[in-house]
Amino acid sequence: HVQLVESGGGSVQAGGSLRLSCAASGYSFDDHDLGWYRLGPENECELVSSISSDGSTNYAESVKGRFTISRDNAKNTVYLQMSSLKPEDTAVYYCATPKLGGWGQGTQVTVS
């Protein structure tokens, strides 16, 4: 079955950086898109970024120029490099492969 495990969250000051990782297993990683979503303090859900199987990327306007998504097919892992973090980036971040119904458990990012 599809399994996604996020790591790398934490607490940082505004302007800082974090790198989130999502290790995938249980399916053909190379063939599927992945996305990073976040659930904010008021339960607002946002698609932060996505990467397709061919490496094409998309970003929410709120993170463009600050976040970078990438994937390592050899490691079955997708990353989200977050820089110039702002307090409004505070959320639980989830990776997901929606077409397969796979979601991780989430990792908390707190920016103060």
N, C-alpha and C positions, 0 to 999 in steps of 0.2 A: 504494500500500500504506500501511497505518497506520504513522505515524511519530510518536514521542513523544520530546521532548528536554527533560530536566530541567536546571535551573540554580539557583544560589543557595545551594548548600551551602557549608560552611566550618567553621572552628573558632571556638568562642565559649566564654566562661566561663559557668558556671552562673548562671542568672538572666537571661541575655541573650536576644536575639531573632534570628531569621532568617526570611527569606521565600523559600520555594521557588517556582519557576515551572516549568510544564510546557507547552511549545508543541506543539500537535497539528497534524497534517496528514494528508492522504490519505483522509479519510473525512468524513462529515457530522457535524461536531463537536456541533452543537446537539442532535442526536437521541440522544446516548449518554451514559451515566453514566461517571464517572471516579473512580478511587480513588488514594489515596496509601498505599503499603505501605512497610514498612521491614524490613530484614534486619539483625539485631543481631550483635554480635561472636561469639555462640555459635550463629549461624545460625538464630536464632529469627525467624520471619516473622510479622508482625502487620499487619493492615489498620488503618491509623491513622485514616483518614477517607475518606468518599466523598461525592460530590455527584451527584445525579440530573440528568437532562435538564431537569427543571422546577425545579431549584435546591434540592431537599430535601437535607438534610445528615445525616450520621451520623458519630459519633466513637467511638473506643475509649475505654473508661473511663479509661485511663491518661493521656489527653491532653485530656479534657473540661475546658473552662474555660481552657485554655492555647493550644490550636491552633484556627485558623479556616480552613476551606476555602472557596474562592469560585471562580467562573468568570466569564470575560469572553468571551461568545460572539462578539463582534465581533473579538476578537483570537485566537480559537481557543486560549485559554490558561486553565489552571487554576492556582490559587495555593494555597499552604499557608503561612499566617502562623503562626509558632511563637514563643511567648513563654514567659517563665519556664522556660527550658530547664533540664533536669536531666541529670546524667551518664548516666542510664539512657535518655535519648533518643538517645544515640550509636548511629548505624546508617547503613547506606546506604538512602537513600530513593528509591523508584521510583514513578512514576506509571504507571497502567495503565488500559486499557479492556478488561477481561477478556472481555466478550462478543465482541469482535472479535479477541482474542488479541494485543492491542498492549501492549507494555511498553517503557518507556524504558531508558536505559543505567544510570541510577542516579546519585545525587549524594551524596557523603559528608557527613554531619553529625557533628561531634565536639564534645562538651560536656565541659569539664574543670572 
